[in-house]
Amino acid sequence: MAVRVLICDDLPLIREGLALLLGVDDIVVLGQTGDGVEAVEQARALQPDVVLMDVRMPHLDGVEATRKITADGFAKDPDRPIKVLILTMFHTDDAVYAALRAGASGFMLKDAKPEDLLAAVRAVAAGDAWIAPGVAKRLLKDFAARHDPQRPTPAELAGLTVREREVHVLVAHGLSNAEIARHLSVSEATVKTHLGRVLIKLGLRDRAQAIAVAYHCGLVLPGSSPPPVQH
């Protein structure tokens, strides 16, 4: 199945260039917009798999647009959450952190190679995270500088959506992605997407760290049972 993409950038030339670049067999461009408010409206109407989002957009910036698009309940099909890949000229730490905490699944710079952008779109559509190498190095350095690198801040924990928190808790109870999918009545791809966002938002390396954090922060108590299965 082709990856359906919505392009959001305030510069028409950039939008047209991206549309031409993404015109390959397994990717379909559903639409374009240069306005943050319209980006949210088109994402709601078109339900793309991936939104390519610029940070600096008129009327509503890319970070806030991302927050709305990735919110619980925005996607009409819970098994197909809409992913956002930030594509921007600006790589300041504030922009990176704000976009990822808003729910973006990836962050790329506009000077990336065309093949890297195509790979990023495909990876994000599949539920994986994609962070440009230079950006990833800074993120790892900053998270490593924490006093307790395995304990996210209260603000970071509060940034998880209800569904992301549910997935985090079930991971901590030792459930596999397939078991979580059955537990929440969603697809494995959806679980993978939510878990990826948990790891990004909390600055965690892998599933093992996610489990440790859930216990350290009291999300899961030793000896407790998983929450009831959802139908």
For each residue, the residues with C-beta under 8 A, 3 or more apart:
1:
2: 25 26 27 28
3: 26 27 28 49 50 121 122 125
4: 28 30 46 47 48 49 50
5: 22 27 28 29 30 48 49 50 51 52 121
6: 29 30 31 32 33 39 42 43 46 48 50 51 52
7: 15 18 19 22 29 31 32 33 52
8: 32 33 34 36 39 42 51 52 53 54 57 62 65
9: 14 15 18 32 34 52 54 57 87
10: 34 35 54 56 57 58
11: 14 15 34
12: 15 16 34
13: 16 17
14: 9 11 17 18 54 110
15: 7 9 11 12 18 19 32 34
16: 12 13 19 20 32
17: 13 14 20 21
18: 7 9 14 15 21 22 29 52 87
19: 7 15 16 22 23 29 32
20: 16 17 23
21: 17 18 114 117 118
22: 5 7 18 19 27 29 117 118 121
23: 19 20 27 29
24: 27 118
25: 2
26: 2 3 122
27: 2 3 5 22 23 24 118 121 122
28: 2 3 4 5
29: 5 6 7 18 19 22 23 32
30: 4 5 6 42 46 48
31: 6 7 42 46
32: 6 7 8 9 15 16 19 29
33: 6 7 8 38 39 42
34: 8 9 10 11 12 15 38 57 58
35: 10 38 39 57 58 59 60
36: 8 39 40 57 58 59 60 61 62 64 65
37: 40 41 59 60 65
38: 33 34 35 41 42
39: 6 8 33 35 36 42 43 51 53 57 60 62 65 69
40: 36 37 43 44 60 65 68 69
41: 37 38 44 45
42: 6 8 30 31 33 38 39 45 46
43: 6 39 40 46 47 48 51 69 74 82
44: 40 41 47 74
45: 41 42
46: 4 6 30 31 42 43
47: 4 43 44 75 76 77 80 82
48: 4 5 6 30 43 51 82
49: 3 4 5 80 82 83 125
50: 3 4 5 6 82 83 84 85 121 124 125
51: 5 6 8 39 43 48 66 69 82 83 84 85
52: 5 6 7 8 9 18 85 87 121
53: 8 39 57 62 65 66 84 85 86 87 104
54: 8 9 10 14 57 62 86 87 88
55: 61 62 63 86 88 90 95 99
56: 10 61 62 88 90
57: 8 9 10 34 35 36 39 53 54 60 61 62 65
58: 10 34 35 36
59: 35 36 37
60: 35 36 37 39 40 57 64 65
61: 36 55 56 57 64 65
62: 8 36 39 53 54 55 56 57 65 66 86 88 99
63: 55 66 67 95 98 99 102
64: 36 60 61 67 68 102
65: 8 36 37 39 40 53 57 60 61 62 68 69
66: 51 53 62 63 69 70 84 86 99 102 103 104
67: 63 64 70 71 102 103
68: 40 64 65 71 74
69: 39 40 43 51 65 66 74 82 84 103
70: 66 67 74 81 82 83 84 102 103 104 161 197
71: 67 68 74 103 161
72: 161 162 163
73:
74: 43 44 68 69 70 71 82
75: 47 78 80 81 82
76: 47
77: 47 80
78: 75 81 186 190
79: 186 187 189 190
80: 47 49 75 77 190
81: 70 75 78 190 193 194
82: 43 47 48 49 50 51 69 70 74 75
83: 49 50 51 70 105 106 124 125 127 193
84: 50 51 53 66 69 70 99 103 104 105 106
85: 50 51 52 53 104 105 106 107 108 120 121 124 130
86: 53 54 55 62 66 99 104 106 107 108
87: 9 18 52 53 54 108 109 110 112 117
88: 54 55 56 62 91 95 107 108 109 110
89: 109 110 111
90: 55 56 95
91: 88 95 96 109 132 134 135
92: 95 96
93: 96 97 138 142
94: 97 98
95: 55 63 88 90 91 92 98 99
96: 91 92 93 99 100 107 135 138 139
97: 93 94 100 101
98: 63 94 95 101 102
99: 55 62 63 66 84 86 95 96 102 104 107
100: 96 97 103 104 107 200 201
101: 97 98 156 159 201
102: 63 64 66 67 70 98 99
103: 66 67 69 70 71 84 100 161 197 201
104: 53 66 70 84 85 86 99 100 107 200
105: 83 84 85 124 127 128 129 130 193 196 197 200
106: 83 84 85 86 120 123 124 129 130 131
107: 85 86 88 96 99 100 104 130 131 132 135
108: 85 86 87 88 112 116 117 120 130 132
109: 87 88 89 91 112 132 134 135
110: 14 87 88 89
111: 89
112: 87 108 109 116 117 120 132
113: 116 117
114: 21 117 118
115: 118 119
116: 108 112 113 119 120
117: 21 22 87 108 112 113 114 120 121
118: 21 22 24 27 114 115 121 122
119: 115 116 122 123 130
120: 85 106 108 112 116 117 123 124 130
121: 3 5 22 27 50 52 85 117 118 124 125
122: 3 26 27 118 119 125 126
123: 106 119 120 126 128 129 130
124: 50 83 85 105 106 120 121 127 128 129 130
125: 3 49 50 83 121 122
126: 122 123 189 192
127: 83 105 124 189 190 192 193 196
128: 105 123 124 192 196
129: 105 106 123 124 196 197 199 200
130: 85 105 106 107 108 119 120 123 124
131: 106 107 135 136 139 200
132: 91 107 108 109 112 135 136
133: 136 137
134: 91 109 137 138
135: 91 96 107 109 131 132 138 139
136: 131 132 133 139 140
137: 133 134 140 141
138: 93 96 134 135 141 142
139: 96 131 135 136 142 143 203
140: 136 137 143 144
141: 137 138 144 145
142: 93 138 139 145 146 203
143: 139 140 146 149 203
144: 140 141 149
145: 141 142
146: 142 143 149 151 203
147:
148: 151
149: 143 144 146 203
150: 204 209 212 213 216
151: 146 148 213 216 217
152: 156 157 202 203 204 213 217
153: 156 157
154: 157 158
155: 158 159
156: 101 152 153 159 201 202 203
157: 152 153 154 160 202 217
158: 154 155
159: 101 155 156 201
160: 157 164 165 168 197 198 201 202
161: 70 71 72 103 164 165 194 197
162: 72 165 166
163: 72 166 167 184 194
164: 160 161 167 168 194 197 198 201
165: 160 161 162 168 169 219
166: 162 163 169 170 184 227
167: 163 164 170 171 180 184 191 194 195 198
168: 160 164 165 171 172 195 198 210 214 219
169: 165 166 172 173 214 219 220 226 227
170: 166 167 173 175 179 180 183 184 226 227
171: 167 168 174 175 180 195 198 207 210 211 214
172: 168 169 210 211 214 215 219 220
173: 169 170 220 224 225 226
174: 171 211
175: 170 171 179 180 183 226
176: 179 180
177: 180 181 188 191 192 195
178: 181 182 188
179: 170 175 176 182 183
180: 167 170 171 175 176 177 183 184 191
181: 177 178 184 185 186 187 188 190 191
182: 178 179 185 229
183: 170 175 179 180 226 229 230
184: 163 166 167 170 180 181 191 230
185: 181 182 230 231
186: 78 79 181 190 191
187: 79 181 190 191
188: 177 178 181 191 192
189: 79 126 127 192 193
190: 78 79 80 81 127 181 186 187 193 194
191: 167 177 180 181 184 186 187 188 194 195
192: 126 127 128 177 188 189 195 196
193: 81 83 105 127 189 190 196 197
194: 81 161 163 164 167 190 191 197 198
195: 167 168 171 177 191 192 198 199 207 210
196: 105 127 128 129 192 193 199 200
197: 70 103 105 129 160 161 164 193 194 200 201
198: 160 164 167 168 171 194 195 201 202 204 210
199: 129 195 196 202 204 205 206 209 210
200: 100 104 105 129 131 196 197 203
201: 100 101 103 156 159 160 164 197 198
202: 152 156 157 160 198 199 210 213
203: 139 142 143 146 149 152 156 200
204: 150 152 198 199 209 210 213
205: 199 208 209
206: 199 209 210
207: 171 195 210 211
208: 205 211 212
209: 150 199 204 205 206 212 213
210: 168 171 172 195 198 199 202 204 206 207 213 214
211: 171 172 174 207 208 214 215
212: 150 208 209 215 216
213: 150 151 152 202 204 209 210 216 217 219
214: 168 169 171 172 210 211 217 219 220
215: 172 211 212 218 219 220 221 222
216: 150 151 212 213
217: 151 152 157 213 214
218: 215 221
219: 165 168 169 172 213 214 215
220: 169 172 173 214 215 224
221: 215 218 224
222: 215
223:
224: 173 220 221
225: 173
226: 169 170 173 175 183
227: 166 169 170
228:
229: 182 183
230: 183 184 185
231: 185
